[in-house]
């Protein structure tokens, strides 16, 4: 369970950080795709 909670916290903080950075990126669609790929990568590494 703790691993699951850790993953959730990491994903949440990652997404928050990405949102802050994302505001400066004009190509939002591309940034969104990048973000999704990175989140999937992080998720597969952790699990």
N, CA, C and O atoms as a Tripos MOL2 file, in Angstrom:
@<TRIPOS>MOLECULE
protein
  188   187    47     0     0
PROTEIN
NO_CHARGES

@<TRIPOS>ATOM
      1 N           0.8380   -1.2080    0.0000 N.3       1 UNK1
      2 CA          0.0000    0.0000    0.0000 C.3       1 UNK1
      3 C           0.8690    1.2530    0.0000 C.2       1 UNK1
      4 O           0.5750    2.2230   -0.6980 O.2       1 UNK1
      5 N           1.9440    1.2240    0.7890 N.am      2 UNK2
      6 CA          2.8080    2.4100    0.8770 C.3       2 UNK2
      7 C           3.4260    2.7430   -0.4820 C.2       2 UNK2
      8 O           3.6040    3.9140   -0.8160 O.2       2 UNK2
      9 N           3.7540    1.7030   -1.2660 N.am      3 UNK3
     10 CA          4.3070    1.9360   -2.6030 C.3       3 UNK3
     11 C           3.2740    2.6480   -3.4700 C.2       3 UNK3
     12 O           3.6100    3.5540   -4.2330 O.2       3 UNK3
     13 N           2.0110    2.2300   -3.3470 N.am      4 UNK4
     14 CA          0.9330    2.8400   -4.1160 C.3       4 UNK4
     15 C           0.7480    4.3040   -3.7210 C.2       4 UNK4
     16 O           0.5740    5.1690   -4.5790 O.2       4 UNK4
     17 N           0.7860    4.5710   -2.4160 N.am      5 UNK5
     18 CA          0.6500    5.9500   -1.9310 C.3       5 UNK5
     19 C           1.8220    6.7970   -2.4180 C.2       5 UNK5
     20 O           1.6360    7.9310   -2.8580 O.2       5 UNK5
     21 N           3.0290    6.2420   -2.3390 N.am      6 UNK6
     22 CA          4.2170    6.9670   -2.8080 C.3       6 UNK6
     23 C           4.0810    7.3040   -4.2810 C.2       6 UNK6
     24 O           4.3980    8.4160   -4.7020 O.2       6 UNK6
     25 N           3.6050    6.3340   -5.0720 N.am      7 UNK7
     26 CA          3.4550    6.5610   -6.5050 C.3       7 UNK7
     27 C           2.4640    7.6940   -6.7510 C.2       7 UNK7
     28 O           2.7000    8.5620   -7.5920 O.2       7 UNK7
     29 N           1.3510    7.6820   -6.0120 N.am      8 UNK8
     30 CA          0.3490    8.7370   -6.1670 C.3       8 UNK8
     31 C           0.9190   10.0980   -5.8270 C.2       8 UNK8
     32 O           0.6920   11.0680   -6.5500 O.2       8 UNK8
     33 N           1.6640   10.1770   -4.7240 N.am      9 UNK9
     34 CA          2.2600   11.4540   -4.3160 C.3       9 UNK9
     35 C           3.2380   11.9390   -5.3730 C.2       9 UNK9
     36 O           3.2570   13.1220   -5.7120 O.2       9 UNK9
     37 N           4.0520   11.0240   -5.8950 N.am     10 UNK10
     38 CA          5.0460   11.3880   -6.9030 C.3      10 UNK10
     39 C           4.3540   11.8670   -8.1730 C.2      10 UNK10
     40 O           4.7360   12.8860   -8.7490 O.2      10 UNK10
     41 N           3.3380   11.1300   -8.6070 N.am     11 UNK11
     42 CA          2.6190   11.5220   -9.8190 C.3      11 UNK11
     43 C           1.9520   12.8760   -9.6370 C.2      11 UNK11
     44 O           1.9530   13.7020  -10.5490 O.2      11 UNK11
     45 N           1.3800   13.1040   -8.4490 N.am     12 UNK12
     46 CA          0.6980   14.3740   -8.2060 C.3      12 UNK12
     47 C           1.6940   15.5250   -8.2440 C.2      12 UNK12
     48 O           1.4370   16.5540   -8.8700 O.2      12 UNK12
     49 N           2.8300   15.3520   -7.5750 N.am     13 UNK13
     50 CA          3.8230   16.4330   -7.5600 C.3      13 UNK13
     51 C           4.4290   16.6200   -8.9470 C.2      13 UNK13
     52 O           4.7430   17.7420   -9.3460 O.2      13 UNK13
     53 N           4.5940   15.5210   -9.6800 N.am     14 UNK14
     54 CA          5.1130   15.6050  -11.0500 C.3      14 UNK14
     55 C           4.1470   16.3960  -11.9250 C.2      14 UNK14
     56 O           4.5610   17.2660  -12.6920 O.2      14 UNK14
     57 N           2.8630   16.0900  -11.8060 N.am     15 UNK15
     58 CA          1.8680   16.7870  -12.6130 C.3      15 UNK15
     59 C           1.7900   18.2620  -12.2370 C.2      15 UNK15
     60 O           1.6330   19.1170  -13.1080 O.2      15 UNK15
     61 N           1.9000   18.5620  -10.9500 N.am     16 UNK16
     62 CA          1.8750   19.9620  -10.5210 C.3      16 UNK16
     63 C           3.0720   20.7100  -11.0820 C.2      16 UNK16
     64 O           2.9390   21.8390  -11.5530 O.2      16 UNK16
     65 N           4.2410   20.0810  -11.0310 N.am     17 UNK17
     66 CA          5.4480   20.7060  -11.5730 C.3      17 UNK17
     67 C           5.3020   20.9080  -13.0770 C.2      17 UNK17
     68 O           5.6830   21.9490  -13.6110 O.2      17 UNK17
     69 N           4.7480   19.9050  -13.7560 N.am     18 UNK18
     70 CA          4.5550   20.0010  -15.2000 C.3      18 UNK18
     71 C           3.5870   21.1270  -15.5430 C.2      18 UNK18
     72 O           3.7740   21.8290  -16.5370 O.2      18 UNK18
     73 N           2.5490   21.3020  -14.7190 N.am     19 UNK19
     74 CA          1.5810   22.3670  -14.9900 C.3      19 UNK19
     75 C           2.2440   23.7300  -14.8830 C.2      19 UNK19
     76 O           1.9740   24.6200  -15.6910 O.2      19 UNK19
     77 N           3.1150   23.9000  -13.8880 N.am     20 UNK20
     78 CA          3.8060   25.1800  -13.7230 C.3      20 UNK20
     79 C           4.6990   25.4560  -14.9280 C.2      20 UNK20
     80 O           4.7140   26.5650  -15.4610 O.2      20 UNK20
     81 N           5.4380   24.4410  -15.3500 N.am     21 UNK21
     82 CA          6.3190   24.5950  -16.5090 C.3      21 UNK21
     83 C           5.4790   24.7630  -17.7740 C.2      21 UNK21
     84 O           5.8060   25.5610  -18.6530 O.2      21 UNK21
     85 N           4.3960   24.0000  -17.8490 N.am     22 UNK22
     86 CA          3.5480   23.9800  -19.0410 C.3      22 UNK22
     87 C           2.9700   25.3350  -19.3940 C.2      22 UNK22
     88 O           2.6910   25.6080  -20.5610 O.2      22 UNK22
     89 N           2.7870   26.1900  -18.3930 N.am     23 UNK23
     90 CA          2.2200   27.5090  -18.6540 C.3      23 UNK23
     91 C           3.1410   28.3380  -19.5410 C.2      23 UNK23
     92 O           2.6930   29.2650  -20.2180 O.2      23 UNK23
     93 N           4.4350   28.0000  -19.5350 N.am     24 UNK24
     94 CA          5.3850   28.7630  -20.3370 C.3      24 UNK24
     95 C           5.5520   28.1740  -21.7360 C.2      24 UNK24
     96 O           6.2070   28.7720  -22.5900 O.2      24 UNK24
     97 N           4.9580   27.0000  -21.9710 N.am     25 UNK25
     98 CA          5.1210   26.3260  -23.2600 C.3      25 UNK25
     99 C           3.9380   26.6490  -24.1710 C.2      25 UNK25
    100 O           2.7930   26.3820  -23.8060 O.2      25 UNK25
    101 N           4.1930   27.2170  -25.3450 N.am     26 UNK26
    102 CA          3.1140   27.5670  -26.2620 C.3      26 UNK26
    103 C           2.4540   26.3550  -26.9220 C.2      26 UNK26
    104 O           1.2350   26.3380  -27.0950 O.2      26 UNK26
    105 N           3.2360   25.3480  -27.2890 N.am     27 UNK27
    106 CA          2.6550   24.1680  -27.9510 C.3      27 UNK27
    107 C           2.0500   23.2650  -26.8890 C.2      27 UNK27
    108 O           2.6670   22.2850  -26.4700 O.2      27 UNK27
    109 N           0.8350   23.6000  -26.4560 N.am     28 UNK28
    110 CA          0.2330   22.8740  -25.3330 C.3      28 UNK28
    111 C          -0.0760   21.4260  -25.6740 C.2      28 UNK28
    112 O           0.0760   20.5410  -24.8320 O.2      28 UNK28
    113 N          -0.5050   21.1850  -26.8930 N.am     29 UNK29
    114 CA         -0.8440   19.8110  -27.2770 C.3      29 UNK29
    115 C           0.3970   18.9200  -27.2110 C.2      29 UNK29
    116 O           0.3460   17.8050  -26.6940 O.2      29 UNK29
    117 N           1.5080   19.4260  -27.7410 N.am     30 UNK30
    118 CA          2.7580   18.6720  -27.7310 C.3      30 UNK30
    119 C           3.2420   18.4700  -26.2980 C.2      30 UNK30
    120 O           3.7060   17.3890  -25.9340 O.2      30 UNK30
    121 N           3.1290   19.5160  -25.4990 N.am     31 UNK31
    122 CA          3.5520   19.4270  -24.1020 C.3      31 UNK31
    123 C           2.7000   18.4070  -23.3530 C.2      31 UNK31
    124 O           3.2070   17.6490  -22.5250 O.2      31 UNK31
    125 N           1.4210   18.3950  -23.6460 N.am     32 UNK32
    126 CA          0.5090   17.4520  -22.9810 C.3      32 UNK32
    127 C           0.8820   16.0140  -23.3340 C.2      32 UNK32
    128 O           0.8760   15.1330  -22.4750 O.2      32 UNK32
    129 N           1.2080   15.7880  -24.6100 N.am     33 UNK33
    130 CA          1.6020   14.4490  -25.0520 C.3      33 UNK33
    131 C           2.8970   14.0330  -24.3620 C.2      33 UNK33
    132 O           3.0210   12.9040  -23.8870 O.2      33 UNK33
    133 N           3.8640   14.9560  -24.3090 N.am     34 UNK34
    134 CA          5.1350   14.7140  -23.6230 C.3      34 UNK34
    135 C           4.9000   14.3480  -22.1720 C.2      34 UNK34
    136 O           5.4680   13.3880  -21.6510 O.2      34 UNK34
    137 N           4.0550   15.1310  -21.5350 N.am     35 UNK35
    138 CA          3.7630   14.9370  -20.1120 C.3      35 UNK35
    139 C           3.1570   13.5560  -19.8780 C.2      35 UNK35
    140 O           3.5260   12.8600  -18.9330 O.2      35 UNK35
    141 N           2.2230   13.1650  -20.7480 N.am     36 UNK36
    142 CA          1.5890   11.8560  -20.6010 C.3      36 UNK36
    143 C           2.6180   10.7480  -20.7450 C.2      36 UNK36
    144 O           2.6080    9.7900  -19.9720 O.2      36 UNK36
    145 N           3.5130   10.8680  -21.7300 N.am     37 UNK37
    146 CA          4.5560    9.8540  -21.9250 C.3      37 UNK37
    147 C           5.4600    9.7680  -20.7100 C.2      37 UNK37
    148 O           5.7930    8.6760  -20.2500 O.2      37 UNK37
    149 N           5.8580   10.9300  -20.1870 N.am     38 UNK38
    150 CA          6.7460   10.9320  -19.0180 C.3      38 UNK38
    151 C           6.0670   10.3130  -17.8070 C.2      38 UNK38
    152 O           6.6890    9.5590  -17.0590 O.2      38 UNK38
    153 N           4.7840   10.6330  -17.6140 N.am     39 UNK39
    154 CA          4.0520   10.0630  -16.4730 C.3      39 UNK39
    155 C           3.9540    8.5510  -16.6350 C.2      39 UNK39
    156 O           4.1120    7.8140  -15.6610 O.2      39 UNK39
    157 N           3.6970    8.0820  -17.8510 N.am     40 UNK40
    158 CA          3.6210    6.6380  -18.0860 C.3      40 UNK40
    159 C           4.9730    5.9880  -17.8260 C.2      40 UNK40
    160 O           5.0380    4.9060  -17.2420 O.2      40 UNK40
    161 N           6.0540    6.6370  -18.2550 N.am     41 UNK41
    162 CA          7.3960    6.1100  -18.0010 C.3      41 UNK41
    163 C           7.6670    6.0040  -16.5160 C.2      41 UNK41
    164 O           8.1390    4.9720  -16.0390 O.2      41 UNK41
    165 N           7.3720    7.0670  -15.7800 N.am     42 UNK42
    166 CA          7.6010    7.0680  -14.3350 C.3      42 UNK42
    167 C           6.7720    5.9790  -13.6730 C.2      42 UNK42
    168 O           7.2520    5.2740  -12.7860 O.2      42 UNK42
    169 N           5.5260    5.8470  -14.1090 N.am     43 UNK43
    170 CA          4.6430    4.8430  -13.5140 C.3      43 UNK43
    171 C           5.1940    3.4430  -13.7410 C.2      43 UNK43
    172 O           5.1930    2.6240  -12.8230 O.2      43 UNK43
    173 N           5.6640    3.1580  -14.9550 N.am     44 UNK44
    174 CA          6.1610    1.8150  -15.2470 C.3      44 UNK44
    175 C           7.4720    1.5370  -14.5220 C.2      44 UNK44
    176 O           7.7530    0.3910  -14.1720 O.2      44 UNK44
    177 N           8.2740    2.5680  -14.2950 N.am     45 UNK45
    178 CA          9.5270    2.3890  -13.5600 C.3      45 UNK45
    179 C           9.2390    2.0610  -12.1020 C.2      45 UNK45
    180 O           9.8900    1.1960  -11.5140 O.2      45 UNK45
    181 N           8.2640    2.7500  -11.5210 N.am     46 UNK46
    182 CA          7.9730    2.5670  -10.0930 C.3      46 UNK46
    183 C           7.2820    1.2320   -9.8370 C.2      46 UNK46
    184 O           7.6140    0.5380   -8.8770 O.2      46 UNK46
    185 N           6.3280    0.8700  -10.6840 N.am     47 UNK47
    186 CA          5.5270   -0.3260  -10.4090 C.3      47 UNK47
    187 C           6.2900   -1.6110  -10.7030 C.2      47 UNK47
    188 O           5.7530   -2.7040  -10.5220 O.2      47 UNK47
@<TRIPOS>BOND
     1     1     2 1
     2     2     3 1
     3     3     4 2
     4     3     5 am
     5     5     6 1
     6     6     7 1
     7     7     8 2
     8     7     9 am
     9     9    10 1
    10    10    11 1
    11    11    12 2
    12    11    13 am
    13    13    14 1
    14    14    15 1
    15    15    16 2
    16    15    17 am
    17    17    18 1
    18    18    19 1
    19    19    20 2
    20    19    21 am
    21    21    22 1
    22    22    23 1
    23    23    24 2
    24    23    25 am
    25    25    26 1
    26    26    27 1
    27    27    28 2
    28    27    29 am
    29    29    30 1
    30    30    31 1
    31    31    32 2
    32    31    33 am
    33    33    34 1
    34    34    35 1
    35    35    36 2
    36    35    37 am
    37    37    38 1
    38    38    39 1
    39    39    40 2
    40    39    41 am
    41    41    42 1
    42    42    43 1
    43    43    44 2
    44    43    45 am
    45    45    46 1
    46    46    47 1
    47    47    48 2
    48    47    49 am
    49    49    50 1
    50    50    51 1
    51    51    52 2
    52    51    53 am
    53    53    54 1
    54    54    55 1
    55    55    56 2
    56    55    57 am
    57    57    58 1
    58    58    59 1
    59    59    60 2
    60    59    61 am
    61    61    62 1
    62    62    63 1
    63    63    64 2
    64    63    65 am
    65    65    66 1
    66    66    67 1
    67    67    68 2
    68    67    69 am
    69    69    70 1
    70    70    71 1
    71    71    72 2
    72    71    73 am
    73    73    74 1
    74    74    75 1
    75    75    76 2
    76    75    77 am
    77    77    78 1
    78    78    79 1
    79    79    80 2
    80    79    81 am
    81    81    82 1
    82    82    83 1
    83    83    84 2
    84    83    85 am
    85    85    86 1
    86    86    87 1
    87    87    88 2
    88    87    89 am
    89    89    90 1
    90    90    91 1
    91    91    92 2
    92    91    93 am
    93    93    94 1
    94    94    95 1
    95    95    96 2
    96    95    97 am
    97    97    98 1
    98    98    99 1
    99    99   100 2
   100    99   101 am
   101   101   102 1
   102   102   103 1
   103   103   104 2
   104   103   105 am
   105   105   106 1
   106   106   107 1
   107   107   108 2
   108   107   109 am
   109   109   110 1
   110   110   111 1
   111   111   112 2
   112   111   113 am
   113   113   114 1
   114   114   115 1
   115   115   116 2
   116   115   117 am
   117   117   118 1
   118   118   119 1
   119   119   120 2
   120   119   121 am
   121   121   122 1
   122   122   123 1
   123   123   124 2
   124   123   125 am
   125   125   126 1
   126   126   127 1
   127   127   128 2
   128   127   129 am
   129   129   130 1
   130   130   131 1
   131   131   132 2
   132   131   133 am
   133   133   134 1
   134   134   135 1
   135   135   136 2
   136   135   137 am
   137   137   138 1
   138   138   139 1
   139   139   140 2
   140   139   141 am
   141   141   142 1
   142   142   143 1
   143   143   144 2
   144   143   145 am
   145   145   146 1
   146   146   147 1
   147   147   148 2
   148   147   149 am
   149   149   150 1
   150   150   151 1
   151   151   152 2
   152   151   153 am
   153   153   154 1
   154   154   155 1
   155   155   156 2
   156   155   157 am
   157   157   158 1
   158   158   159 1
   159   159   160 2
   160   159   161 am
   161   161   162 1
   162   162   163 1
   163   163   164 2
   164   163   165 am
   165   165   166 1
   166   166   167 1
   167   167   168 2
   168   167   169 am
   169   169   170 1
   170   170   171 1
   171   171   172 2
   172   171   173 am
   173   173   174 1
   174   174   175 1
   175   175   176 2
   176   175   177 am
   177   177   178 1
   178   178   179 1
   179   179   180 2
   180   179   181 am
   181   181   182 1
   182   182   183 1
   183   183   184 2
   184   183   185 am
   185   185   186 1
   186   186   187 1
   187   187   188 2
@<TRIPOS>SUBSTRUCTURE
     1 UNK1         2 RESIDUE 1 A UNK
     2 UNK2         6 RESIDUE 1 A UNK
     3 UNK3        10 RESIDUE 1 A UNK
     4 UNK4        14 RESIDUE 1 A UNK
     5 UNK5        18 RESIDUE 1 A UNK
     6 UNK6        22 RESIDUE 1 A UNK
     7 UNK7        26 RESIDUE 1 A UNK
     8 UNK8        30 RESIDUE 1 A UNK
     9 UNK9        34 RESIDUE 1 A UNK
    10 UNK10       38 RESIDUE 1 A UNK
    11 UNK11       42 RESIDUE 1 A UNK
    12 UNK12       46 RESIDUE 1 A UNK
    13 UNK13       50 RESIDUE 1 A UNK
    14 UNK14       54 RESIDUE 1 A UNK
    15 UNK15       58 RESIDUE 1 A UNK
    16 UNK16       62 RESIDUE 1 A UNK
    17 UNK17       66 RESIDUE 1 A UNK
    18 UNK18       70 RESIDUE 1 A UNK
    19 UNK19       74 RESIDUE 1 A UNK
    20 UNK20       78 RESIDUE 1 A UNK
    21 UNK21       82 RESIDUE 1 A UNK
    22 UNK22       86 RESIDUE 1 A UNK
    23 UNK23       90 RESIDUE 1 A UNK
    24 UNK24       94 RESIDUE 1 A UNK
    25 UNK25       98 RESIDUE 1 A UNK
    26 UNK26      102 RESIDUE 1 A UNK
    27 UNK27      106 RESIDUE 1 A UNK
    28 UNK28      110 RESIDUE 1 A UNK
    29 UNK29      114 RESIDUE 1 A UNK
    30 UNK30      118 RESIDUE 1 A UNK
    31 UNK31      122 RESIDUE 1 A UNK
    32 UNK32      126 RESIDUE 1 A UNK
    33 UNK33      130 RESIDUE 1 A UNK
    34 UNK34      134 RESIDUE 1 A UNK
    35 UNK35      138 RESIDUE 1 A UNK
    36 UNK36      142 RESIDUE 1 A UNK
    37 UNK37      146 RESIDUE 1 A UNK
    38 UNK38      150 RESIDUE 1 A UNK
    39 UNK39      154 RESIDUE 1 A UNK
    40 UNK40      158 RESIDUE 1 A UNK
    41 UNK41      162 RESIDUE 1 A UNK
    42 UNK42      166 RESIDUE 1 A UNK
    43 UNK43      170 RESIDUE 1 A UNK
    44 UNK44      174 RESIDUE 1 A UNK
    45 UNK45      178 RESIDUE 1 A UNK
    46 UNK46      182 RESIDUE 1 A UNK
    47 UNK47      186 RESIDUE 1 A UNK
